[in-house]
């Protein structure tokens, strides 16, 4: 799987790393959950909410992605013009 980060993602992850190491404001589990949630949100945005396509891009089964969406309370609406 080839997952390239855009500049915004790289900056977000960089700030999360800095926060984690400098302040220890989150546990490793919370830190990784924040990264996973960010990747899911970004992928859903890129796929315009298509969960099947997002799961494929992320290398997850559709049901696994759906469970993670529920766990992280992710709400994504597609807007159709």
DORO-357455 format. One record per residue: z, y, x of N, C-alpha, C in turn; residue in one letter. Coordinates in steps of 0.001 Angstrom, whole numbers, padded with zeros to 6 digits. Layout:
REM DORO-357455
DOVEX     n_w     n_v     n_u    ca_w    ca_v    ca_u     c_w     c_v     c_u aa
DOVEX       Z       Y       X       Z       Y       X       Z       Y       X  a
...
END
This chain:
REM DORO-357455
DOVEX     n_w     n_v     n_u    ca_w    ca_v    ca_u     c_w     c_v     c_u aa
DOVEX  000000 -001172  000848  000000  000000  000000  000000  001234  000892  x
DOVEX -000882  002150  000592 -000971  003388  001348 -000495  004528  000467  x
DOVEX  000700  005019  000739  001268  006096 -000052  001392  007323  000833  x
DOVEX  000574  008317  000550  000609  009541  001332  001413  010584  000581  x
DOVEX  002251  011305  001315  003041  012357  000714  002299  013677  000798  x
DOVEX  002351  014443 -000291  001794  015785 -000216  002845  016699  000405  x
DOVEX  002480  017936  000662  003392  018859  001346  004673  019086  000561  x
DOVEX  004543  019195 -000761  005716  019414 -001609  006686  018238 -001518  x
DOVEX  006159  017015 -001557  007004  015827 -001445  007662  015768 -000076  x
DOVEX  006898  016040  000961  007450  016004  002319  008590  017019  002453  x
DOVEX  008411  018202  001889  009473  019212  001941  010701  018768  001158  x
DOVEX  010481  018176 -000015  011596  017689 -000826  012373  016624 -000074  x
DOVEX  011670  015645  000479  012348  014572  001190  013051  015095  002433  x
DOVEX  012409  016058  003103  013043  016664  004270  014347  017340  003902  x
DOVEX  014357  018072  002782  015595  018733  002362  016643  017722  001918  x
DOVEX  016205  016635  001285  017156  015583  000901  017769  014931  002135  x
DOVEX  016945  014675  003163  017456  014108  004412  018479  015049  005048  x
DOVEX  018137  016330  005115  019049  017308  005714  020377  017347  004969  x
DOVEX  020306  017366  003640  021521  017392  002833  022358  016149  003074  x
DOVEX  021694  015006  003130  022415  013753  003312  023140  013719  004653  x
DOVEX  022437  014049  005724  023027  013959  007052  023984  015102  007371  x
DOVEX  023696  016298  006889  024531  017447  007220  025816  017479  006393  x
DOVEX  025714  017197  005128  026848  017403  004227  027441  016122  003659  x
DOVEX  026704  015036  003741  027161  013776  003138  027569  013986  001681  x
DOVEX  026717  014774  000968  027023  015083 -000420  026692  013928 -001362  x
DOVEX  025980  012941 -000854  025597  011814 -001695  025739  010534 -000884  x
DOVEX  025958  009458 -001586  025975  008168 -000917  024533  007760 -000630  x
DOVEX  024360  006765  000201  023022  006274  000486  022349  005812 -000800  x
DOVEX  023097  005174 -001668  022545  004701 -002938  022030  005868 -003777  x
DOVEX  022803  006951 -003869  022376  008131 -004622  021169  008799 -003971  x
DOVEX  021175  008842 -002669  020079  009439 -001914  018775  008696 -002185  x
DOVEX  018815  007370 -002095  017616  006564 -002336  017171  006654 -003794  x
DOVEX  018124  006737 -004710  017783  006887 -006131  017058  008208 -006367  x
DOVEX  017498  009274 -005690  016822  010569 -005828  015391  010493 -005326  x
DOVEX  015170  009806 -004225  013814  009653 -003693  012966  008832 -004655  x
DOVEX  013511  007719 -005139  012766  006865 -006060  012405  007630 -007339  x
DOVEX  013352  008369 -007873  013105  009156 -009086  012008  010192 -008834  x
DOVEX  012067  010854 -007695  011056  011860 -007354  009663  011248 -007252  x
DOVEX  009569  010083 -006632  008275  009414 -006505  007725  008992 -007865  x
DOVEX  008606  008502 -008721  008169  008089 -010065  007676  009298 -010846  x
DOVEX  008441  010392 -010818  008025  011604 -011532  006695  012126 -011018  x
DOVEX  006532  012177 -009713  005291  012679 -009131  004111  011792 -009505  x
DOVEX  004314  010490 -009480  003236  009562 -009816  002872  009669 -011288  x
DOVEX  003872  009812 -012152  003588  009993 -013579  002823  011289 -013812  x
DOVEX  003173  012316 -013064  002439  013577 -013195  000980  013397 -012792  x
DOVEX  000752  012689 -011682 -000612  012469 -011195 -001428  011603 -012148  x
DOVEX -000761  010689 -012849 -001472  009801 -013772 -001423  010322 -015202  x
DOVEX -000930  011541 -015367 -000822  012169 -016691 -000033  011301 -017668  x
DOVEX  001010  010654 -017148  001900  009861 -017981  001481  008420 -018197  x
DOVEX  000405  007992 -017583 -000074  006613 -017736  000828  005686 -016923  x
DOVEX  001744  005020 -017615  002733  004191 -016942  002111  002958 -016283  x
DOVEX  001081  002399 -016886  000422  001234 -016277 -000205  001625 -014948  x
DOVEX -000902  002752 -014936 -001535  003214 -013705 -000476  003593 -012674  x
DOVEX  000598  004250 -013109  001673  004639 -012202  002322  003406 -011565  x
DOVEX  002551  002380 -012374  003143  001146 -011852  002242  000532 -010784  x
DOVEX  000953  000540 -011034 -000008 -000009 -010068  000037  000782 -008758  x
DOVEX  000040  002097 -008856  000078  002943 -007662  001360  002706 -006870  x
DOVEX  002478  002565 -007576  003774  002380 -006929  004014  000944 -006472  x
DOVEX  003125  000035 -006852  003288 -001366 -006459  004400 -002068 -007222  x
DOVEX  004583 -001652 -008479  005622 -002240 -009325  004989 -002924 -010524  x
DOVEX  005712 -003860 -011108  005311 -004395 -012396  005570 -003302 -013429  x
DOVEX  004769 -003307 -014488  004935 -002311 -015549  006361 -002346 -016098  x
DOVEX  006899 -003540 -016317  008242 -003651 -016899  009304 -003094 -015949  x
DOVEX  009113 -003276 -014648  010057 -002742 -013668  010028 -001224 -013690  x
DOVEX  008830 -000640 -013731  008723  000814 -013808  009385  001317 -015082  x
DOVEX  009138  000647 -016195  009723  001069 -017465  011257  001042 -017390  x
DOVEX  011835  000022 -016755  013290 -000063 -016591  013810  001100 -015746  x
DOVEX  013081  001442 -014682  013490  002544 -013816  013383  003883 -014550  x
DOVEX  012369  004042 -015372  012215  005259 -016162  013413  005419 -017101  x
DOVEX  013829  004338 -017723  015000  004385 -018594  016272  004653 -017792  x
DOVEX  016426  003989 -016645  017624  004152 -015810  017790  005589 -015334  x
DOVEX  016679  006223 -014948  016735  007586 -014424  016561  008647 -015506  x
DOVEX  016480  008218 -016758  016331  009145 -017886  015143  010078 -017670  x
DOVEX  014008  009484 -017360  012786  010248 -017136  012034  010347 -018455  x
DOVEX  011741  011570 -018829  010977  011823 -020046  009717  012558 -019632  x
DOVEX  008597  011979 -019898  007329  012573 -019492  006400  012586 -020674  x
DOVEX  005977  013762 -021062  005053  013906 -022182  003690  014307 -021647  x
DOVEX  002681  013702 -022217  001332  014121 -021869  000902  015190 -022854  x
DOVEX  000227  016167 -022338 -000264  017250 -023181 -001773  017088 -023273  x
DOVEX -002260  016981 -024498 -003676  016816 -024733 -004213  018096 -025356  x
DOVEX -005245  018656 -024750 -005854  019893 -025256 -007126  019572 -025982  x
END
